[in-house]
Amino acid sequence: MDAVAYSNFRQKLKSYMRQVNDNSDALIVTSKEPDEEIVVMSKRDYDAMQETMRILSNDYLMEKIRLGDRELEQGQFKAHDLIEDATND
């Protein structure tokens, strides 16, 4: 994760926004006051992180995932062919 001083970030805001979105890598914006430092990330990455946290905090979903992992490890799964959706052509 890169870091940039607040003054430089402010001067080149658009460039840093593009960098964060293109690289999917968060950016630390430093300040003279450590309590004022921030992390900038793309909305796409933020949304993905929020969804991951929602799933991890849901005991029901996590148990379903663990069950699926156990079944996969034990070879208790069935492969299916993909169904082509003719409406998307």
C-alpha positions in Angstrom: 0.0 0.0 0.0 1.4 3.4 -1.0 1.4 6.5 1.1 1.2 10.1 0.1 1.4 13.4 2.0 -1.9 15.2 2.4 -0.7 18.3 0.5 0.5 16.2 -2.5 -2.8 14.2 -2.4 -4.8 17.4 -2.5 -2.8 18.8 -5.4 -3.1 15.6 -7.5 -6.5 14.3 -6.3 -7.8 13.2 -9.6 -4.6 11.3 -10.4 -4.7 9.5 -7.1 -8.4 8.7 -7.5 -7.6 7.1 -10.9 -4.7 5.2 -9.4 -6.7 3.8 -6.6 -9.5 2.7 -8.9 -7.2 1.3 -11.6 -4.9 -0.6 -9.3 -7.4 -1.8 -6.7 -4.8 -0.8 -4.1 -5.7 1.4 -1.2 -3.7 4.6 -0.5 -2.6 6.0 2.9 -2.9 9.8 3.1 -0.5 11.0 5.8 -0.8 14.1 7.9 1.3 15.9 10.5 -1.3 14.7 12.9 -1.4 10.9 13.0 -5.0 11.0 14.1 -6.0 12.7 10.9 -4.4 10.1 8.5 -6.8 8.3 6.2 -7.0 5.4 3.9 -8.5 5.9 0.4 -9.9 2.9 -1.5 -12.1 2.4 -4.5 -15.9 2.1 -3.9 -15.8 -1.3 -5.6 -13.2 -2.6 -3.1 -15.0 -1.0 -0.2 -18.3 -2.7 -1.2 -16.5 -6.0 -1.5 -14.9 -5.6 1.9 -18.3 -4.7 3.4 -19.9 -7.8 1.8 -17.1 -10.0 3.1 -17.6 -8.6 6.6 -21.3 -9.2 6.4 -20.8 -12.8 5.4 -18.1 -13.5 8.0 -20.4 -12.1 10.7 -23.3 -14.3 9.7 -23.1 -17.6 11.5 -25.7 -19.3 9.3 -23.8 -18.4 6.1 -20.4 -19.3 7.5 -21.7 -22.7 8.6 -23.1 -23.3 5.0 -19.6 -22.4 3.6 -17.8 -24.7 6.1 -20.2 -27.5 5.2 -19.6 -27.0 1.5 -15.8 -27.0 2.2 -16.1 -30.3 4.1 -18.2 -31.9 1.4 -15.7 -30.8 -1.3 -12.8 -32.2 0.7 -14.6 -35.5 1.1 -15.5 -35.7 -2.6 -19.2 -35.4 -1.9 -20.1 -33.1 -4.8 -21.6 -33.4 -8.2 -20.3 -31.6 -11.3 -22.9 -30.0 -13.6 -22.6 -28.6 -17.1 -23.1 -24.9 -17.5 -26.4 -23.9 -19.0 -26.1 -21.3 -21.7 -28.5 -18.4 -21.5 -29.8 -17.8 -25.0 -31.1 -14.3 -24.1 -27.7 -12.9 -23.5 -26.5 -13.4 -27.1 
